[in-house]
Amino acid sequence: MFRKLLAFLACALASAGTGAETIAGLSLVAKAAEQLRAAIGPAELRALGTPRDVEVSSAEARIDAQPAPWSPGQRRARVDMRVLVPGRAELTVPVWFEVRSAAANGDAWVQRQQSVVLEVRVADIVIESPALALADGREGEVIQVRMSSGGAIRPARVVAPGRVAL
């Protein structure tokens, strides 16, 4: 990664007298967020840092955004922003986002302080018990629940609307 960065910077410095352009780190974040929303659907995103500004030759530079594979249970997502200059080095700048809980998206299967059914499966036997959700959650997310019997707090995976499993 460091070698790529040095090669890219060397190319940028070589073109310093030929009308170089600066690509702001904030514009990389904005384009990455746009591409991530297109890939995963509407979501509340929070950038985890801002990349440094990148200097390139203005006439030839192109930015290509490639979201990394993501699934609804993940709370973080990455978009690789590739700065392409034909005939020169390529620089990939990763932009990380926190994907906010489903409650912000309106598709939470379990709401905070909601009574839920906690299920425990052992082979073909299913044991169900009432519990209280301590956080919002959507399919596949692990949340904390308070067991009704004894008050113990346990992590449980959201498996259906109003249902969690140990």
N, C-alpha and C positions, 0 to 999 in steps of 0.2 A: 504494500500500500504506500509506504513512504517513498519507494523508488518511483512509483507512478506519479506521485505528487511532485517530486523533484523534476521528473521529465516534463510534466505538464507545465510547471512553473518556468522551466527553461524555455519551452516553446512560447509561453506568454511573454517572457522578457525579450525574446528574439523579435517579437512582433510589436514591441512597445512603441516604436516610432512609426508604426503603420496604422494608427487609428484603433488602438485597442479599446475594448468595451468592458465595463465591469458588470457582472451579473450579481445582483445583491442576494445575500443569503436568504433574506426574507422573501424574495420572489421565488427562490427555489422551494421554500416551505409552502408558499401559496399554491404553486403548481403541483407539488407533491400531494397536498391535501385534496386538491381537485381530482387528481387521478385516483387517490385512495377511495374517495367517496364514490367515484364511478365504479370502482372494483368491488366494494363491499356494501354499497348502498348508503342511505342516509345514516349518519352517525355523528356524535359530538366528538371532535378530535382536539387534542391538546398537543402541540409540538413539544417534544422533549429536547429543547435546545435549538439553536439556530446555526446553520453552517456558515463558515466564513465566506466573504465575497470572493468571486472567481473572476479573474481577468482573462479575456479571450479576444481574438481578432474579430471585429464586428461583422465583417462580411460573410464569414464562413461558419461561425459557431451555430450549433444546434443543441437543444436540450431534449433528452428523451427520458421520460419517467416510466419506471417499471416497478409496480407494487410487488412485494414479495408475497408468497402464498400466506393466506390468513384464514382462520376459522373463527366462528362466533365465540368460542370459549376463551380466545386469547384477548388479553387486555392491552397488548402493545402490537403495533404494526410498523413495518418498515417500507419505505419507498426508495429505490435506488435511482438517483438522479444522475444520468450519464451526460456529461458535457462533451460533445463531439466536435472536433475540428478536423475536417478531411485532410489527410496527409500528415497529420501530426498526432501527438499523444492524446489519449482519451483519459478523462478523469471521472471516477464514479464517486458521488457524494451520497452517503446514506442519510436519510432523514427519518427520524423515529417519531412516532405518535403514540399517545395514550388514547385508547378507544374507551370512551366513558361507558358506564353501566347502561344496561338496557332500559332502565327507567327513563333516561334522557331520550331514548329513541321510541318510547311508547310500546315496546314489545316485551316487557318483563313478564315472565311466567309466574314469578313470585315477588310480592311486594314486602318491603320492610314492615315488621310488626304484624304480618299476616299469619293466621293459623294455617299450618300446612300438615300434610300427611307424610310422616317419615316412614320409609319402607326399608326393611332389611331382608335381603334374599340369601337363603342358604339352600343350595341345590334347587329343588322344586318347591320349597316352602317360602312363603312371603309373610313376614310379620309387619304389621302396620301399627303405628303409634302416633298420637298427636304431638305436634311440636310448634314452636314459634320461630318464624324467620327473623333473623337479626340484620338482614341486608336484602336489597333488591337483587334479583338474579334472573337470567334467561337460560335457555336450554344449554346444558353442558357446563355452566359455571358452577364453581364450588363456593358455597356461602356458609356462614355460621348459623346454626339453629340451636335453640334452647329446648331440650327435651322437657315435656310436661311432667314426666315422672322423675323426680330427683333434681331437676333444674340444671343438669349438666349441659355444657355447651360443646357441640361437636361440629366438625365440618361435614357438609353433605352436598351432593351434586344435584342440581335441578334437573329432573327427568321429564316433567310434564307440568302444565299449569296447576299450581297448588300442591305439587308433589316433589319430594326430595328423596334421595337414597343415600344410605351409608356405603 
